[in-house]
């Protein structure tokens, strides 16, 4: 299995940091309970697009109006 060269890892890290800095990164939160929902809300208020996942169908409508956008 090929490994990622150090230069490629550095480029990926730089790209990720740039996307975080300019708020174009998408933040994924798994579990929208006591920690996940406030974390997702804080990330959205900070200007990030947020994807929240939860297996409990009753929690889904609480975040973002209840549908995929």
Long-range contacts (C-beta under 8 A, 24 or more apart in sequence): 23-47, 23-48, 25-49, 26-50, 26-51, 27-51, 28-52, 28-53, 29-53, 30-54, 32-56, 32-59, 32-60, 32-62, 32-63, 33-59, 37-62, 37-63
